[in-house]
Structures are given as C-alpha cells and as structure tokens.
Amino acid sequence: MSKTRKLVLIKAYEAMEIGLQQRIASTPVNQDKQLLHDFTQFYRTKGKLARLKGVSVNG
C-alpha cells in the first residue's frame, strides 16, 4: 500500500472514530441496539486504525 493511501486511510478512520464517539455520547441509553451497533463499529474502527499505524492489538 502506498504511503499516501495509508495516510488518507488513517485520516478517514480517525474522522470515523471521532464521529462514532460523538454519536455514542448523544445516543440515549434506552436505544440499546443502536448503542451496541455504534460501539461495535467504534472498536472495529479502532482496531483497523491501530493496524494501519502498526500498533499491536489483542486478537
């Protein structure tokens, strides 16, 4: 993967991470299915971002 493409993907995943954090913070607790979906996406995004940055992740 080219360095430019990698940097663009890192920026995109960082933006997604921030958006998901804000979405989770504003979602009412009684919307458990939405929160579960958002948390799942958030942790998948964090994992992909860590792999792109070359950070070791569990699992």
mmCIF file of the N, C-alpha and C atoms, coordinates in Angstrom:
data_MODEL
# 
_entry.id   MODEL 
# 
loop_
_atom_site.group_PDB 
_atom_site.id 
_atom_site.type_symbol 
_atom_site.label_atom_id 
_atom_site.label_alt_id 
_atom_site.label_comp_id 
_atom_site.label_asym_id 
_atom_site.label_entity_id 
_atom_site.label_seq_id 
_atom_site.pdbx_PDB_ins_code 
_atom_site.Cartn_x 
_atom_site.Cartn_y 
_atom_site.Cartn_z 
_atom_site.occupancy 
_atom_site.B_iso_or_equiv 
_atom_site.pdbx_formal_charge 
_atom_site.auth_seq_id 
_atom_site.auth_comp_id 
_atom_site.auth_asym_id 
_atom_site.auth_atom_id 
_atom_site.pdbx_PDB_model_num 
ATOM 1   N N  . MET A 1 1  ? 0.858   -1.174  0.000  1.00 0.00 ? 1  MET A N  1 
ATOM 2   C CA . MET A 1 1  ? 0.000   0.000   0.000  1.00 0.00 ? 1  MET A CA 1 
ATOM 3   C C  . MET A 1 1  ? 0.903   1.235   0.000  1.00 0.00 ? 1  MET A C  1 
ATOM 4   N N  . SER A 1 2  ? 0.564   2.202   -0.834 1.00 0.00 ? 2  SER A N  1 
ATOM 5   C CA . SER A 1 2  ? 1.390   3.408   -0.912 1.00 0.00 ? 2  SER A CA 1 
ATOM 6   C C  . SER A 1 2  ? 1.252   4.238   0.372  1.00 0.00 ? 2  SER A C  1 
ATOM 7   N N  . LYS A 1 3  ? 2.288   5.009   0.629  1.00 0.00 ? 3  LYS A N  1 
ATOM 8   C CA . LYS A 1 3  ? 2.304   5.826   1.846  1.00 0.00 ? 3  LYS A CA 1 
ATOM 9   C C  . LYS A 1 3  ? 1.162   6.848   1.838  1.00 0.00 ? 3  LYS A C  1 
ATOM 10  N N  . THR A 1 4  ? 0.870   7.426   0.684  1.00 0.00 ? 4  THR A N  1 
ATOM 11  C CA . THR A 1 4  ? -0.201  8.412   0.574  1.00 0.00 ? 4  THR A CA 1 
ATOM 12  C C  . THR A 1 4  ? -1.554  7.772   0.884  1.00 0.00 ? 4  THR A C  1 
ATOM 13  N N  . ARG A 1 5  ? -1.796  6.608   0.311  1.00 0.00 ? 5  ARG A N  1 
ATOM 14  C CA . ARG A 1 5  ? -3.063  5.899   0.550  1.00 0.00 ? 5  ARG A CA 1 
ATOM 15  C C  . ARG A 1 5  ? -3.208  5.550   2.030  1.00 0.00 ? 5  ARG A C  1 
ATOM 16  N N  . LYS A 1 6  ? -2.114  5.122   2.626  1.00 0.00 ? 6  LYS A N  1 
ATOM 17  C CA . LYS A 1 6  ? -2.132  4.762   4.043  1.00 0.00 ? 6  LYS A CA 1 
ATOM 18  C C  . LYS A 1 6  ? -2.474  5.983   4.910  1.00 0.00 ? 6  LYS A C  1 
ATOM 19  N N  . LEU A 1 7  ? -1.872  7.124   4.592  1.00 0.00 ? 7  LEU A N  1 
ATOM 20  C CA . LEU A 1 7  ? -2.146  8.350   5.352  1.00 0.00 ? 7  LEU A CA 1 
ATOM 21  C C  . LEU A 1 7  ? -3.598  8.797   5.191  1.00 0.00 ? 7  LEU A C  1 
ATOM 22  N N  . VAL A 1 8  ? -4.130  8.663   3.992  1.00 0.00 ? 8  VAL A N  1 
ATOM 23  C CA . VAL A 1 8  ? -5.525  9.028   3.739  1.00 0.00 ? 8  VAL A CA 1 
ATOM 24  C C  . VAL A 1 8  ? -6.450  8.108   4.536  1.00 0.00 ? 8  VAL A C  1 
ATOM 25  N N  . LEU A 1 9  ? -6.156  6.812   4.546  1.00 0.00 ? 9  LEU A N  1 
ATOM 26  C CA . LEU A 1 9  ? -6.976  5.868   5.318  1.00 0.00 ? 9  LEU A CA 1 
ATOM 27  C C  . LEU A 1 9  ? -6.909  6.159   6.816  1.00 0.00 ? 9  LEU A C  1 
ATOM 28  N N  . ILE A 1 10 ? -5.727  6.497   7.303  1.00 0.00 ? 10 ILE A N  1 
ATOM 29  C CA . ILE A 1 10 ? -5.585  6.836   8.727  1.00 0.00 ? 10 ILE A CA 1 
ATOM 30  C C  . ILE A 1 10 ? -6.451  8.045   9.067  1.00 0.00 ? 10 ILE A C  1 
ATOM 31  N N  . LYS A 1 11 ? -6.386  9.076   8.244  1.00 0.00 ? 11 LYS A N  1 
ATOM 32  C CA . LYS A 1 11 ? -7.208  10.281  8.486  1.00 0.00 ? 11 LYS A CA 1 
ATOM 33  C C  . LYS A 1 11 ? -8.697  9.947   8.440  1.00 0.00 ? 11 LYS A C  1 
ATOM 34  N N  . ALA A 1 12 ? -9.098  9.102   7.505  1.00 0.00 ? 12 ALA A N  1 
ATOM 35  C CA . ALA A 1 12 ? -10.506 8.723   7.380  1.00 0.00 ? 12 ALA A CA 1 
ATOM 36  C C  . ALA A 1 12 ? -10.974 7.942   8.614  1.00 0.00 ? 12 ALA A C  1 
ATOM 37  N N  . TYR A 1 13 ? -10.165 6.993   9.063  1.00 0.00 ? 13 TYR A N  1 
ATOM 38  C CA . TYR A 1 13 ? -10.533 6.216   10.247 1.00 0.00 ? 13 TYR A CA 1 
ATOM 39  C C  . TYR A 1 13 ? -10.543 7.082   11.500 1.00 0.00 ? 13 TYR A C  1 
ATOM 40  N N  . GLU A 1 14 ? -9.635  8.045   11.591 1.00 0.00 ? 14 GLU A N  1 
ATOM 41  C CA . GLU A 1 14 ? -9.640  8.958   12.737 1.00 0.00 ? 14 GLU A CA 1 
ATOM 42  C C  . GLU A 1 14 ? -10.912 9.799   12.742 1.00 0.00 ? 14 GLU A C  1 
ATOM 43  N N  . ALA A 1 15 ? -11.343 10.245  11.571 1.00 0.00 ? 15 ALA A N  1 
ATOM 44  C CA . ALA A 1 15 ? -12.585 11.022  11.474 1.00 0.00 ? 15 ALA A CA 1 
ATOM 45  C C  . ALA A 1 15 ? -13.792 10.154  11.845 1.00 0.00 ? 15 ALA A C  1 
ATOM 46  N N  . MET A 1 16 ? -13.788 8.904   11.388 1.00 0.00 ? 16 MET A N  1 
ATOM 47  C CA . MET A 1 16 ? -14.878 7.988   11.729 1.00 0.00 ? 16 MET A CA 1 
ATOM 48  C C  . MET A 1 16 ? -14.922 7.749   13.234 1.00 0.00 ? 16 MET A C  1 
ATOM 49  N N  . GLU A 1 17 ? -13.750 7.600   13.842 1.00 0.00 ? 17 GLU A N  1 
ATOM 50  C CA . GLU A 1 17 ? -13.657 7.364   15.283 1.00 0.00 ? 17 GLU A CA 1 
ATOM 51  C C  . GLU A 1 17 ? -14.269 8.530   16.067 1.00 0.00 ? 17 GLU A C  1 
ATOM 52  N N  . ILE A 1 18 ? -13.943 9.735   15.665 1.00 0.00 ? 18 ILE A N  1 
ATOM 53  C CA . ILE A 1 18 ? -14.487 10.925  16.338 1.00 0.00 ? 18 ILE A CA 1 
ATOM 54  C C  . ILE A 1 18 ? -16.001 10.996  16.151 1.00 0.00 ? 18 ILE A C  1 
ATOM 55  N N  . GLY A 1 19 ? -16.460 10.738  14.930 1.00 0.00 ? 19 GLY A N  1 
ATOM 56  C CA . GLY A 1 19 ? -17.900 10.759  14.660 1.00 0.00 ? 19 GLY A CA 1 
ATOM 57  C C  . GLY A 1 19 ? -18.659 9.728   15.480 1.00 0.00 ? 19 GLY A C  1 
ATOM 58  N N  . LEU A 1 20 ? -18.092 8.538   15.599 1.00 0.00 ? 20 LEU A N  1 
ATOM 59  C CA . LEU A 1 20 ? -18.745 7.490   16.392 1.00 0.00 ? 20 LEU A CA 1 
ATOM 60  C C  . LEU A 1 20 ? -18.754 7.842   17.872 1.00 0.00 ? 20 LEU A C  1 
ATOM 61  N N  . GLN A 1 21 ? -17.674 8.423   18.375 1.00 0.00 ? 21 GLN A N  1 
ATOM 62  C CA . GLN A 1 21 ? -17.631 8.849   19.774 1.00 0.00 ? 21 GLN A CA 1 
ATOM 63  C C  . GLN A 1 21 ? -18.729 9.873   20.057 1.00 0.00 ? 21 GLN A C  1 
ATOM 64  N N  . GLN A 1 22 ? -18.894 10.830  19.157 1.00 0.00 ? 22 GLN A N  1 
ATOM 65  C CA . GLN A 1 22 ? -19.929 11.850  19.339 1.00 0.00 ? 22 GLN A CA 1 
ATOM 66  C C  . GLN A 1 22 ? -21.316 11.234  19.256 1.00 0.00 ? 22 GLN A C  1 
ATOM 67  N N  . ARG A 1 23 ? -21.497 10.319  18.333 1.00 0.00 ? 23 ARG A N  1 
ATOM 68  C CA . ARG A 1 23 ? -22.788 9.655   18.172 1.00 0.00 ? 23 ARG A CA 1 
ATOM 69  C C  . ARG A 1 23 ? -23.142 8.833   19.413 1.00 0.00 ? 23 ARG A C  1 
ATOM 70  N N  . ILE A 1 24 ? -22.160 8.100   19.945 1.00 0.00 ? 24 ILE A N  1 
ATOM 71  C CA . ILE A 1 24 ? -22.379 7.306   21.158 1.00 0.00 ? 24 ILE A CA 1 
ATOM 72  C C  . ILE A 1 24 ? -22.743 8.222   22.323 1.00 0.00 ? 24 ILE A C  1 
ATOM 73  N N  . ALA A 1 25 ? -22.041 9.338   22.441 1.00 0.00 ? 25 ALA A N  1 
ATOM 74  C CA . ALA A 1 25 ? -22.283 10.270  23.544 1.00 0.00 ? 25 ALA A CA 1 
ATOM 75  C C  . ALA A 1 25 ? -23.684 10.877  23.492 1.00 0.00 ? 25 ALA A C  1 
ATOM 76  N N  . SER A 1 26 ? -24.232 11.028  22.290 1.00 0.00 ? 26 SER A N  1 
ATOM 77  C CA . SER A 1 26 ? -25.537 11.680  22.168 1.00 0.00 ? 26 SER A CA 1 
ATOM 78  C C  . SER A 1 26 ? -26.708 10.693  22.080 1.00 0.00 ? 26 SER A C  1 
ATOM 79  N N  . THR A 1 27 ? -26.419 9.394   22.048 1.00 0.00 ? 27 THR A N  1 
ATOM 80  C CA . THR A 1 27 ? -27.487 8.391   21.937 1.00 0.00 ? 27 THR A CA 1 
ATOM 81  C C  . THR A 1 27 ? -28.050 8.075   23.316 1.00 0.00 ? 27 THR A C  1 
ATOM 82  N N  . PRO A 1 28 ? -29.374 8.134   23.467 1.00 0.00 ? 28 PRO A N  1 
ATOM 83  C CA . PRO A 1 28 ? -29.989 7.790   24.758 1.00 0.00 ? 28 PRO A CA 1 
ATOM 84  C C  . PRO A 1 28 ? -29.703 6.334   25.138 1.00 0.00 ? 28 PRO A C  1 
ATOM 85  N N  . VAL A 1 29 ? -29.567 6.092   26.425 1.00 0.00 ? 29 VAL A N  1 
ATOM 86  C CA . VAL A 1 29 ? -29.233 4.760   26.935 1.00 0.00 ? 29 VAL A CA 1 
ATOM 87  C C  . VAL A 1 29 ? -30.301 3.730   26.574 1.00 0.00 ? 29 VAL A C  1 
ATOM 88  N N  . ASN A 1 30 ? -31.537 4.153   26.433 1.00 0.00 ? 30 ASN A N  1 
ATOM 89  C CA . ASN A 1 30 ? -32.605 3.186   26.145 1.00 0.00 ? 30 ASN A CA 1 
ATOM 90  C C  . ASN A 1 30 ? -32.575 2.684   24.698 1.00 0.00 ? 30 ASN A C  1 
ATOM 91  N N  . GLN A 1 31 ? -31.710 3.222   23.869 1.00 0.00 ? 31 GLN A N  1 
ATOM 92  C CA . GLN A 1 31 ? -31.559 2.749   22.484 1.00 0.00 ? 31 GLN A CA 1 
ATOM 93  C C  . GLN A 1 31 ? -30.396 1.763   22.424 1.00 0.00 ? 31 GLN A C  1 
ATOM 94  N N  . ASP A 1 32 ? -30.604 0.620   23.098 1.00 0.00 ? 32 ASP A N  1 
ATOM 95  C CA . ASP A 1 32 ? -29.525 -0.337  23.260 1.00 0.00 ? 32 ASP A CA 1 
ATOM 96  C C  . ASP A 1 32 ? -29.032 -0.935  21.952 1.00 0.00 ? 32 ASP A C  1 
ATOM 97  N N  . LYS A 1 33 ? -29.907 -1.191  20.992 1.00 0.00 ? 33 LYS A N  1 
ATOM 98  C CA . LYS A 1 33 ? -29.454 -1.768  19.717 1.00 0.00 ? 33 LYS A CA 1 
ATOM 99  C C  . LYS A 1 33 ? -28.566 -0.796  18.958 1.00 0.00 ? 33 LYS A C  1 
ATOM 100 N N  . GLN A 1 34 ? -28.938 0.472   18.965 1.00 0.00 ? 34 GLN A N  1 
ATOM 101 C CA . GLN A 1 34 ? -28.127 1.485   18.291 1.00 0.00 ? 34 GLN A CA 1 
ATOM 102 C C  . GLN A 1 34 ? -26.772 1.629   18.972 1.00 0.00 ? 34 GLN A C  1 
ATOM 103 N N  . LEU A 1 35 ? -26.775 1.641   20.309 1.00 0.00 ? 35 LEU A N  1 
ATOM 104 C CA . LEU A 1 35 ? -25.514 1.755   21.042 1.00 0.00 ? 35 LEU A CA 1 
ATOM 105 C C  . LEU A 1 35 ? -24.610 0.554   20.790 1.00 0.00 ? 35 LEU A C  1 
ATOM 106 N N  . LEU A 1 36 ? -25.189 -0.640  20.780 1.00 0.00 ? 36 LEU A N  1 
ATOM 107 C CA . LEU A 1 36 ? -24.407 -1.846  20.511 1.00 0.00 ? 36 LEU A CA 1 
ATOM 108 C C  . LEU A 1 36 ? -23.766 -1.764  19.125 1.00 0.00 ? 36 LEU A C  1 
ATOM 109 N N  . HIS A 1 37 ? -24.556 -1.344  18.150 1.00 0.00 ? 37 HIS A N  1 
ATOM 110 C CA . HIS A 1 37 ? -24.034 -1.203  16.785 1.00 0.00 ? 37 HIS A CA 1 
ATOM 111 C C  . HIS A 1 37 ? -22.898 -0.178  16.741 1.00 0.00 ? 37 HIS A C  1 
ATOM 112 N N  . ASP A 1 38 ? -23.113 0.979   17.371 1.00 0.00 ? 38 ASP A N  1 
ATOM 113 C CA . ASP A 1 38 ? -22.108 2.038   17.340 1.00 0.00 ? 38 ASP A CA 1 
ATOM 114 C C  . ASP A 1 38 ? -20.828 1.630   18.069 1.00 0.00 ? 38 ASP A C  1 
ATOM 115 N N  . PHE A 1 39 ? -20.968 0.968   19.234 1.00 0.00 ? 39 PHE A N  1 
ATOM 116 C CA . PHE A 1 39 ? -19.789 0.504   19.963 1.00 0.00 ? 39 PHE A CA 1 
ATOM 117 C C  . PHE A 1 39 ? -19.020 -0.530  19.148 1.00 0.00 ? 39 PHE A C  1 
ATOM 118 N N  . THR A 1 40 ? -19.747 -1.437  18.491 1.00 0.00 ? 40 THR A N  1 
ATOM 119 C CA . THR A 1 40 ? -19.095 -2.442  17.656 1.00 0.00 ? 40 THR A CA 1 
ATOM 120 C C  . THR A 1 40 ? -18.308 -1.781  16.538 1.00 0.00 ? 40 THR A C  1 
ATOM 121 N N  . GLN A 1 41 ? -18.928 -0.821  15.856 1.00 0.00 ? 41 GLN A N  1 
ATOM 122 C CA . GLN A 1 41 ? -18.250 -0.096  14.783 1.00 0.00 ? 41 GLN A CA 1 
ATOM 123 C C  . GLN A 1 41 ? -17.046 0.686   15.316 1.00 0.00 ? 41 GLN A C  1 
ATOM 124 N N  . PHE A 1 42 ? -17.210 1.274   16.499 1.00 0.00 ? 42 PHE A N  1 
ATOM 125 C CA . PHE A 1 42 ? -16.141 2.060   17.106 1.00 0.00 ? 42 PHE A CA 1 
ATOM 126 C C  . PHE A 1 42 ? -14.907 1.181   17.362 1.00 0.00 ? 42 PHE A C  1 
ATOM 127 N N  . TYR A 1 43 ? -15.106 0.018   17.962 1.00 0.00 ? 43 TYR A N  1 
ATOM 128 C CA . TYR A 1 43 ? -13.968 -0.839  18.271 1.00 0.00 ? 43 TYR A CA 1 
ATOM 129 C C  . TYR A 1 43 ? -13.360 -1.479  17.023 1.00 0.00 ? 43 TYR A C  1 
ATOM 130 N N  . ARG A 1 44 ? -14.160 -1.763  16.028 1.00 0.00 ? 44 ARG A N  1 
ATOM 131 C CA . ARG A 1 44 ? -13.609 -2.251  14.757 1.00 0.00 ? 44 ARG A CA 1 
ATOM 132 C C  . ARG A 1 44 ? -12.762 -1.171  14.098 1.00 0.00 ? 44 ARG A C  1 
ATOM 133 N N  . THR A 1 45 ? -13.261 0.053   14.145 1.00 0.00 ? 45 THR A N  1 
ATOM 134 C CA . THR A 1 45 ? -12.523 1.176   13.568 1.00 0.00 ? 45 THR A CA 1 
ATOM 135 C C  . THR A 1 45 ? -11.212 1.388   14.310 1.00 0.00 ? 45 THR A C  1 
ATOM 136 N N  . LYS A 1 46 ? -11.241 1.322   15.642 1.00 0.00 ? 46 LYS A N  1 
ATOM 137 C CA . LYS A 1 46 ? -10.015 1.465   16.434 1.00 0.00 ? 46 LYS A CA 1 
ATOM 138 C C  . LYS A 1 46 ? -9.009  0.378   16.080 1.00 0.00 ? 46 LYS A C  1 
ATOM 139 N N  . GLY A 1 47 ? -9.487  -0.848  15.868 1.00 0.00 ? 47 GLY A N  1 
ATOM 140 C CA . GLY A 1 47 ? -8.600  -1.951  15.505 1.00 0.00 ? 47 GLY A CA 1 
ATOM 141 C C  . GLY A 1 47 ? -7.961  -1.743  14.143 1.00 0.00 ? 47 GLY A C  1 
ATOM 142 N N  . LYS A 1 48 ? -8.769  -1.312  13.175 1.00 0.00 ? 48 LYS A N  1 
ATOM 143 C CA . LYS A 1 48 ? -8.251  -1.061  11.823 1.00 0.00 ? 48 LYS A CA 1 
ATOM 144 C C  . LYS A 1 48 ? -7.235  0.081   11.856 1.00 0.00 ? 48 LYS A C  1 
ATOM 145 N N  . LEU A 1 49 ? -7.538  1.100   12.629 1.00 0.00 ? 49 LEU A N  1 
ATOM 146 C CA . LEU A 1 49 ? -6.634  2.243   12.743 1.00 0.00 ? 49 LEU A CA 1 
ATOM 147 C C  . LEU A 1 49 ? -5.318  1.814   13.388 1.00 0.00 ? 49 LEU A C  1 
ATOM 148 N N  . ALA A 1 50 ? -5.391  1.001   14.418 1.00 0.00 ? 50 ALA A N  1 
ATOM 149 C CA . ALA A 1 50 ? -4.175  0.526   15.084 1.00 0.00 ? 50 ALA A CA 1 
ATOM 150 C C  . ALA A 1 50 ? -3.318  -0.299  14.128 1.00 0.00 ? 50 ALA A C  1 
ATOM 151 N N  . ARG A 1 51 ? -3.957  -1.156  13.338 1.00 0.00 ? 51 ARG A N  1 
ATOM 152 C CA . ARG A 1 51 ? -3.199  -1.965  12.376 1.00 0.00 ? 51 ARG A CA 1 
ATOM 153 C C  . ARG A 1 51 ? -2.535  -1.086  11.311 1.00 0.00 ? 51 ARG A C  1 
ATOM 154 N N  . LEU A 1 52 ? -3.242  -0.048  10.865 1.00 0.00 ? 52 LEU A N  1 
ATOM 155 C CA . LEU A 1 52 ? -2.658  0.861   9.876  1.00 0.00 ? 52 LEU A CA 1 
ATOM 156 C C  . LEU A 1 52 ? -1.454  1.612   10.437 1.00 0.00 ? 52 LEU A C  1 
ATOM 157 N N  . LYS A 1 53 ? -1.552  1.962   11.716 1.00 0.00 ? 53 LYS A N  1 
ATOM 158 C CA . LYS A 1 53 ? -0.463  2.692   12.356 1.00 0.00 ? 53 LYS A CA 1 
ATOM 159 C C  . LYS A 1 53 ? 0.666   1.759   12.791 1.00 0.00 ? 53 LYS A C  1 
ATOM 160 N N  . GLY A 1 54 ? 0.431   0.444   12.715 1.00 0.00 ? 54 GLY A N  1 
ATOM 161 C CA . GLY A 1 54 ? 1.460   -0.507  13.102 1.00 0.00 ? 54 GLY A CA 1 
ATOM 162 C C  . GLY A 1 54 ? 1.525   -0.775  14.585 1.00 0.00 ? 54 GLY A C  1 
ATOM 163 N N  . VAL A 1 55 ? 0.421   -0.500  15.288 1.00 0.00 ? 55 VAL A N  1 
ATOM 164 C CA . VAL A 1 55 ? 0.357   -0.725  16.718 1.00 0.00 ? 55 VAL A CA 1 
ATOM 165 C C  . VAL A 1 55 ? -0.144  -2.133  16.959 1.00 0.00 ? 55 VAL A C  1 
ATOM 166 N N  . SER A 1 56 ? 0.392   -2.811  17.953 1.00 0.00 ? 56 SER A N  1 
ATOM 167 C CA . SER A 1 56 ? -0.037  -4.165  18.286 1.00 0.00 ? 56 SER A CA 1 
ATOM 168 C C  . SER A 1 56 ? -1.416  -4.117  18.938 1.00 0.00 ? 56 SER A C  1 
ATOM 169 N N  . VAL A 1 57 ? -2.318  -5.004  18.493 1.00 0.00 ? 57 VAL A N  1 
ATOM 170 C CA . VAL A 1 57 ? -3.660  -5.108  19.075 1.00 0.00 ? 57 VAL A CA 1 
ATOM 171 C C  . VAL A 1 57 ? -3.902  -6.532  19.502 1.00 0.00 ? 57 VAL A C  1 
ATOM 172 N N  . ASN A 1 58 ? -4.706  -6.711  20.538 1.00 0.00 ? 58 ASN A N  1 
ATOM 173 C CA . ASN A 1 58 ? -5.063  -8.051  21.012 1.00 0.00 ? 58 ASN A CA 1 
ATOM 174 C C  . ASN A 1 58 ? -6.095  -8.647  20.077 1.00 0.00 ? 58 ASN A C  1 
ATOM 175 N N  . GLY A 1 59 ? -5.956  -9.924  19.804 1.00 0.00 ? 59 GLY A N  1 
ATOM 176 C CA . GLY A 1 59 ? -6.941  -10.633 18.988 1.00 0.00 ? 59 GLY A CA 1 
ATOM 177 C C  . GLY A 1 59 ? -6.652  -10.457 17.578 1.00 0.00 ? 59 GLY A C  1 
# 
